[in-house]
Amino acid sequence: HPTVKPLLEGGSIISSGARALVEGGLQSLPRLQMPGALLVGDAAGMINVPKIKGTHMALRSGMLAAECLVAEGGDFDAHWRASPSAAELRRVRNIRPGFHRGLWLGLANAALETAVGGRTPWTLRNHADHSALHRLSAGEPPVDYVERTLEPRDRLASVYFAATEHDEDQPVHLKVADTDICAGRCTEEYGNPCTRFCPANVYEMVEEDGQRRLQINAANCVHCKTCDIKDPYQIIDWVPPEGGAGPNYVNL
């Protein structure tokens, strides 16, 4: 942002990282309880988007989950939706979706929702983030999403500053269901956006024997999970890697 850029120019990078915010809000939360598992905190999408805060949500939901487990049979999903955390998300549920219609309408809607404490009688719907990707017209070149004028100017430098580490011989933790889509439909319709929205240069389209194929540099992954969310065909599945591998955010 132009108001922040002067504050960063000339500085030294100590560490870096990337994370996709789960900004769907209350109306995007799944059922939080299932056989053998409970969803809490960021895994469930519990984040107050206007404040960009979710640590307190993670703590509260974890404590409530423990209480339900001790109670042996408590309905965690019902208990959470009746909790202060759910009430907090309910108050801000319409603020982020309001910006889908533009900045000024979003700001006006945010002011209204804040003034009435979220007591408006409607709930705005969210749409999947990947549905907003720009579909290329015939002959249109793909456009990068980030103008890199500040350090680090390349994605591999970001990987270095994140101190990410994976064993090279471990199974790839990024599962692509059909790589033929990447070399065909995705190239024509979207220009392979995963090669541009990934901050760590994990995805590359390479030429081999006269044909294009997807190359996955899984060892670069900084676990932001953008690909799992933003892929227009929803064929990328991010799964936890072996042995807790990944970025080492010691200085963040």
KOLFIBA-981038 format. One record per residue (C-alpha): residue number from 1; x, y, z; residue in one letter. Coordinates in nm, 3 decimals. Layout:
<lummis>
[lummi NUM; [X; Y; Z]; 'A'];
...
</lummis>
This chain:
<lummis>
[lummi 1; [0.000; 0.000; 0.000]; 'H'];
[lummi 2; [0.139; 0.346; -0.088]; 'P'];
[lummi 3; [0.104; 0.472; 0.271]; 'T'];
[lummi 4; [0.294; 0.173; 0.410]; 'V'];
[lummi 5; [0.561; 0.147; 0.138]; 'K'];
[lummi 6; [0.775; 0.441; 0.267]; 'P'];
[lummi 7; [0.791; 0.277; 0.610]; 'L'];
[lummi 8; [0.939; -0.042; 0.465]; 'L'];
[lummi 9; [1.183; 0.102; 0.210]; 'E'];
[lummi 10; [1.544; 0.061; 0.319]; 'G'];
[lummi 11; [1.458; -0.189; 0.591]; 'G'];
[lummi 12; [1.610; -0.534; 0.641]; 'S'];
[lummi 13; [1.397; -0.846; 0.626]; 'I'];
[lummi 14; [1.437; -1.066; 0.932]; 'I'];
[lummi 15; [1.174; -1.327; 0.858]; 'S'];
[lummi 16; [0.869; -1.366; 0.636]; 'S'];
[lummi 17; [0.563; -1.581; 0.607]; 'G'];
[lummi 18; [0.231; -1.611; 0.429]; 'A'];
[lummi 19; [-0.113; -1.723; 0.536]; 'R'];
[lummi 20; [-0.453; -1.715; 0.368]; 'A'];
[lummi 21; [-0.714; -1.563; 0.599]; 'L'];
[lummi 22; [-1.028; -1.768; 0.653]; 'V'];
[lummi 23; [-1.267; -1.477; 0.601]; 'E'];
[lummi 24; [-1.596; -1.653; 0.528]; 'G'];
[lummi 25; [-1.736; -1.573; 0.871]; 'G'];
[lummi 26; [-2.029; -1.726; 1.052]; 'L'];
[lummi 27; [-2.228; -1.815; 0.739]; 'Q'];
[lummi 28; [-1.937; -2.021; 0.600]; 'S'];
[lummi 29; [-1.869; -2.231; 0.910]; 'L'];
[lummi 30; [-1.920; -2.606; 0.862]; 'P'];
[lummi 31; [-2.063; -2.836; 1.127]; 'R'];
[lummi 32; [-1.798; -2.839; 1.399]; 'L'];
[lummi 33; [-1.848; -3.193; 1.524]; 'Q'];
[lummi 34; [-1.816; -3.522; 1.340]; 'M'];
[lummi 35; [-1.729; -3.881; 1.432]; 'P'];
[lummi 36; [-1.374; -3.878; 1.566]; 'G'];
[lummi 37; [-1.305; -3.505; 1.525]; 'A'];
[lummi 38; [-1.392; -3.155; 1.642]; 'L'];
[lummi 39; [-1.310; -2.838; 1.447]; 'L'];
[lummi 40; [-1.182; -2.545; 1.652]; 'V'];
[lummi 41; [-1.015; -2.211; 1.587]; 'G'];
[lummi 42; [-0.871; -2.142; 1.244]; 'D'];
[lummi 43; [-0.944; -2.497; 1.126]; 'A'];
[lummi 44; [-1.313; -2.414; 1.153]; 'A'];
[lummi 45; [-1.283; -2.058; 1.019]; 'G'];
[lummi 46; [-1.334; -1.874; 1.349]; 'M'];
[lummi 47; [-1.188; -1.531; 1.277]; 'I'];
[lummi 48; [-1.326; -1.185; 1.340]; 'N'];
[lummi 49; [-1.245; -1.048; 0.995]; 'V'];
[lummi 50; [-1.293; -0.672; 1.061]; 'P'];
[lummi 51; [-1.049; -0.694; 1.352]; 'K'];
[lummi 52; [-0.830; -0.962; 1.185]; 'I'];
[lummi 53; [-0.825; -1.146; 1.517]; 'K'];
[lummi 54; [-0.881; -1.512; 1.588]; 'G'];
[lummi 55; [-0.646; -1.623; 1.866]; 'T'];
[lummi 56; [-0.911; -1.560; 2.131]; 'H'];
[lummi 57; [-1.158; -1.761; 1.923]; 'M'];
[lummi 58; [-0.915; -2.052; 1.909]; 'A'];
[lummi 59; [-0.865; -2.044; 2.286]; 'L'];
[lummi 60; [-1.236; -2.022; 2.364]; 'R'];
[lummi 61; [-1.335; -2.295; 2.119]; 'S'];
[lummi 62; [-1.057; -2.523; 2.244]; 'G'];
[lummi 63; [-1.172; -2.480; 2.604]; 'M'];
[lummi 64; [-1.534; -2.544; 2.506]; 'L'];
[lummi 65; [-1.432; -2.854; 2.308]; 'A'];
[lummi 66; [-1.249; -2.988; 2.613]; 'A'];
[lummi 67; [-1.555; -2.930; 2.831]; 'E'];
[lummi 68; [-1.776; -3.116; 2.583]; 'C'];
[lummi 69; [-1.533; -3.408; 2.569]; 'L'];
[lummi 70; [-1.522; -3.431; 2.948]; 'V'];
[lummi 71; [-1.902; -3.426; 2.950]; 'A'];
[lummi 72; [-1.892; -3.739; 2.726]; 'E'];
[lummi 73; [-2.149; -3.677; 2.460]; 'G'];
[lummi 74; [-2.191; -3.301; 2.474]; 'G'];
[lummi 75; [-2.293; -3.145; 2.142]; 'D'];
[lummi 76; [-1.994; -2.921; 2.073]; 'F'];
[lummi 77; [-2.147; -2.767; 1.760]; 'D'];
[lummi 78; [-2.463; -2.662; 1.944]; 'A'];
[lummi 79; [-2.270; -2.540; 2.248]; 'H'];
[lummi 80; [-2.036; -2.328; 2.036]; 'W'];
[lummi 81; [-2.319; -2.170; 1.835]; 'R'];
[lummi 82; [-2.478; -2.064; 2.165]; 'A'];
[lummi 83; [-2.148; -1.924; 2.296]; 'S'];
[lummi 84; [-2.014; -1.564; 2.311]; 'P'];
[lummi 85; [-1.774; -1.648; 2.026]; 'S'];
[lummi 86; [-2.062; -1.725; 1.790]; 'A'];
[lummi 87; [-2.238; -1.407; 1.904]; 'A'];
[lummi 88; [-1.924; -1.207; 1.821]; 'E'];
[lummi 89; [-1.909; -1.351; 1.469]; 'L'];
[lummi 90; [-2.283; -1.295; 1.426]; 'R'];
[lummi 91; [-2.236; -0.922; 1.492]; 'R'];
[lummi 92; [-1.981; -0.887; 1.210]; 'V'];
[lummi 93; [-2.119; -1.151; 0.969]; 'R'];
[lummi 94; [-2.221; -0.901; 0.699]; 'N'];
[lummi 95; [-1.915; -0.675; 0.696]; 'I'];
[lummi 96; [-1.681; -0.875; 0.472]; 'R'];
[lummi 97; [-1.949; -0.992; 0.221]; 'P'];
[lummi 98; [-2.055; -0.628; 0.180]; 'G'];
[lummi 99; [-1.730; -0.551; -0.004]; 'F'];
[lummi 100; [-1.820; -0.790; -0.286]; 'H'];
[lummi 101; [-2.014; -0.500; -0.440]; 'R'];
[lummi 102; [-1.724; -0.257; -0.425]; 'G'];
[lummi 103; [-1.526; -0.044; -0.180]; 'L'];
[lummi 104; [-1.774; 0.238; -0.119]; 'W'];
[lummi 105; [-2.080; 0.017; -0.079]; 'L'];
[lummi 106; [-1.870; -0.208; 0.144]; 'G'];
[lummi 107; [-1.766; 0.083; 0.365]; 'L'];
[lummi 108; [-2.125; 0.209; 0.390]; 'A'];
[lummi 109; [-2.247; -0.139; 0.481]; 'N'];
[lummi 110; [-1.967; -0.180; 0.737]; 'A'];
[lummi 111; [-2.062; 0.151; 0.901]; 'A'];
[lummi 112; [-2.427; 0.045; 0.922]; 'L'];
[lummi 113; [-2.347; -0.299; 1.062]; 'E'];
[lummi 114; [-2.111; -0.149; 1.319]; 'T'];
[lummi 115; [-2.365; 0.115; 1.424]; 'A'];
[lummi 116; [-2.644; -0.139; 1.484]; 'V'];
[lummi 117; [-2.415; -0.408; 1.625]; 'G'];
[lummi 118; [-2.498; -0.657; 1.351]; 'G'];
[lummi 119; [-2.870; -0.655; 1.433]; 'R'];
[lummi 120; [-2.978; -0.609; 1.071]; 'T'];
[lummi 121; [-3.252; -0.861; 0.979]; 'P'];
[lummi 122; [-3.058; -1.006; 0.685]; 'W'];
[lummi 123; [-2.746; -1.215; 0.631]; 'T'];
[lummi 124; [-2.541; -1.152; 0.318]; 'L'];
[lummi 125; [-2.425; -1.459; 0.131]; 'R'];
[lummi 126; [-2.063; -1.542; 0.063]; 'N'];
[lummi 127; [-1.932; -1.687; -0.260]; 'H'];
[lummi 128; [-1.636; -1.915; -0.313]; 'A'];
[lummi 129; [-1.317; -1.713; -0.352]; 'D'];
[lummi 130; [-1.206; -1.903; -0.662]; 'H'];
[lummi 131; [-1.525; -1.797; -0.844]; 'S'];
[lummi 132; [-1.392; -1.439; -0.856]; 'A'];
[lummi 133; [-1.087; -1.532; -1.065]; 'L'];
[lummi 134; [-1.061; -1.354; -1.397]; 'H'];
[lummi 135; [-1.134; -1.582; -1.693]; 'R'];
[lummi 136; [-0.912; -1.500; -1.990]; 'L'];
[lummi 137; [-1.060; -1.405; -2.325]; 'S'];
[lummi 138; [-0.910; -1.534; -2.650]; 'A'];
[lummi 139; [-0.549; -1.423; -2.686]; 'G'];
[lummi 140; [-0.543; -1.233; -2.355]; 'E'];
[lummi 141; [-0.213; -1.274; -2.165]; 'P'];
[lummi 142; [-0.228; -1.371; -1.795]; 'P'];
[lummi 143; [-0.163; -1.089; -1.549]; 'V'];
[lummi 144; [0.043; -1.129; -1.232]; 'D'];
[lummi 145; [-0.137; -1.046; -0.907]; 'Y'];
[lummi 146; [0.150; -0.872; -0.730]; 'V'];
[lummi 147; [0.377; -0.588; -0.843]; 'E'];
[lummi 148; [0.697; -0.672; -0.659]; 'R'];
[lummi 149; [0.870; -0.338; -0.604]; 'T'];
[lummi 150; [0.980; -0.402; -0.244]; 'L'];
[lummi 151; [1.212; -0.671; -0.112]; 'E'];
[lummi 152; [1.191; -0.965; -0.146]; 'P'];
[lummi 153; [1.137; -0.917; -0.519]; 'R'];
[lummi 154; [1.116; -1.286; -0.602]; 'D'];
[lummi 155; [0.926; -1.575; -0.451]; 'R'];
[lummi 156; [1.230; -1.792; -0.378]; 'L'];
[lummi 157; [1.369; -1.518; -0.154]; 'A'];
[lummi 158; [1.043; -1.537; 0.042]; 'S'];
[lummi 159; [1.099; -1.911; 0.086]; 'V'];
[lummi 160; [1.445; -1.842; 0.228]; 'Y'];
[lummi 161; [1.318; -1.585; 0.478]; 'F'];
[lummi 162; [1.040; -1.822; 0.589]; 'A'];
[lummi 163; [1.308; -2.083; 0.674]; 'A'];
[lummi 164; [1.079; -2.351; 0.535]; 'T'];
[lummi 165; [1.207; -2.707; 0.550]; 'E'];
[lummi 166; [1.075; -3.038; 0.415]; 'H'];
[lummi 167; [1.253; -3.368; 0.366]; 'D'];
[lummi 168; [1.309; -3.395; -0.008]; 'E'];
[lummi 169; [1.215; -3.765; -0.013]; 'D'];
[lummi 170; [0.886; -3.736; 0.176]; 'Q'];
[lummi 171; [0.556; -3.783; -0.011]; 'P'];
[lummi 172; [0.429; -3.467; -0.179]; 'V'];
[lummi 173; [0.171; -3.307; 0.050]; 'H'];
[lummi 174; [0.002; -3.114; -0.232]; 'L'];
[lummi 175; [-0.237; -3.348; -0.409]; 'K'];
[lummi 176; [-0.354; -3.249; -0.759]; 'V'];
[lummi 177; [-0.643; -3.468; -0.870]; 'A'];
[lummi 178; [-0.601; -3.419; -1.246]; 'D'];
[lummi 179; [-0.286; -3.257; -1.386]; 'T'];
[lummi 180; [-0.426; -3.279; -1.740]; 'D'];
[lummi 181; [-0.659; -2.993; -1.646]; 'I'];
[lummi 182; [-0.353; -2.783; -1.557]; 'C'];
[lummi 183; [-0.191; -2.835; -1.897]; 'A'];
[lummi 184; [-0.516; -2.793; -2.090]; 'G'];
[lummi 185; [-0.827; -2.616; -1.964]; 'R'];
[lummi 186; [-0.659; -2.411; -1.692]; 'C'];
[lummi 187; [-0.392; -2.280; -1.931]; 'T'];
[lummi 188; [-0.657; -2.167; -2.180]; 'E'];
[lummi 189; [-0.920; -2.036; -1.938]; 'E'];
[lummi 190; [-0.714; -1.883; -1.655]; 'Y'];
[lummi 191; [-0.348; -1.891; -1.758]; 'G'];
[lummi 192; [-0.247; -2.122; -1.470]; 'N'];
[lummi 193; [-0.308; -1.879; -1.181]; 'P'];
[lummi 194; [-0.144; -2.113; -0.926]; 'C'];
[lummi 195; [0.194; -2.021; -1.076]; 'T'];
[lummi 196; [0.127; -1.658; -0.979]; 'R'];
[lummi 197; [-0.081; -1.653; -0.660]; 'F'];
[lummi 198; [0.149; -1.899; -0.482]; 'C'];
[lummi 199; [0.399; -1.688; -0.281]; 'P'];
[lummi 200; [0.663; -1.964; -0.277]; 'A'];
[lummi 201; [0.694; -2.069; -0.643]; 'N'];
[lummi 202; [0.560; -2.416; -0.561]; 'V'];
[lummi 203; [0.378; -2.454; -0.894]; 'Y'];
[lummi 204; [0.552; -2.428; -1.231]; 'E'];
[lummi 205; [0.443; -2.516; -1.582]; 'M'];
[lummi 206; [0.744; -2.669; -1.757]; 'V'];
[lummi 207; [0.806; -2.795; -2.110]; 'E'];
[lummi 208; [0.899; -3.162; -2.142]; 'E'];
[lummi 209; [0.920; -3.354; -2.470]; 'D'];
[lummi 210; [0.728; -3.078; -2.642]; 'G'];
[lummi 211; [0.442; -3.084; -2.392]; 'Q'];
[lummi 212; [0.354; -2.868; -2.093]; 'R'];
[lummi 213; [0.319; -3.031; -1.754]; 'R'];
[lummi 214; [0.273; -2.916; -1.396]; 'L'];
[lummi 215; [0.578; -2.937; -1.171]; 'Q'];
[lummi 216; [0.519; -2.920; -0.795]; 'I'];
[lummi 217; [0.810; -2.790; -0.585]; 'N'];
[lummi 218; [0.655; -2.909; -0.259]; 'A'];
[lummi 219; [0.969; -2.836; -0.055]; 'A'];
[lummi 220; [0.911; -2.462; -0.112]; 'N'];
[lummi 221; [0.565; -2.464; 0.048]; 'C'];
[lummi 222; [0.510; -2.210; 0.329]; 'V'];
[lummi 223; [0.170; -2.359; 0.421]; 'H'];
[lummi 224; [-0.041; -2.056; 0.334]; 'C'];
[lummi 225; [-0.307; -2.287; 0.178]; 'K'];
[lummi 226; [-0.394; -2.033; -0.092]; 'T'];
[lummi 227; [-0.383; -2.301; -0.363]; 'C'];
[lummi 228; [-0.639; -2.518; -0.185]; 'D'];
[lummi 229; [-0.874; -2.218; -0.161]; 'I'];
[lummi 230; [-0.810; -2.026; -0.484]; 'K'];
[lummi 231; [-0.776; -2.304; -0.743]; 'D'];
[lummi 232; [-1.061; -2.243; -0.993]; 'P'];
[lummi 233; [-1.125; -2.616; -1.044]; 'Y'];
[lummi 234; [-1.083; -2.718; -0.678]; 'Q'];
[lummi 235; [-0.853; -3.006; -0.769]; 'I'];
[lummi 236; [-0.567; -2.910; -0.532]; 'I'];
[lummi 237; [-0.581; -3.062; -0.186]; 'D'];
[lummi 238; [-0.332; -2.942; 0.079]; 'W'];
[lummi 239; [-0.262; -3.209; 0.341]; 'V'];
[lummi 240; [-0.023; -3.193; 0.640]; 'P'];
[lummi 241; [0.333; -3.297; 0.549]; 'P'];
[lummi 242; [0.540; -3.552; 0.735]; 'E'];
[lummi 243; [0.699; -3.479; 1.070]; 'G'];
[lummi 244; [0.567; -3.128; 1.121]; 'G'];
[lummi 245; [0.774; -2.995; 0.831]; 'A'];
[lummi 246; [0.719; -2.646; 0.695]; 'G'];
[lummi 247; [0.810; -2.284; 0.770]; 'P'];
[lummi 248; [0.995; -2.196; 1.089]; 'N'];
[lummi 249; [0.856; -1.865; 1.211]; 'Y'];
[lummi 250; [1.105; -1.813; 1.493]; 'V'];
[lummi 251; [1.126; -1.435; 1.451]; 'N'];
[lummi 252; [0.761; -1.355; 1.379]; 'L'];
</lummis>
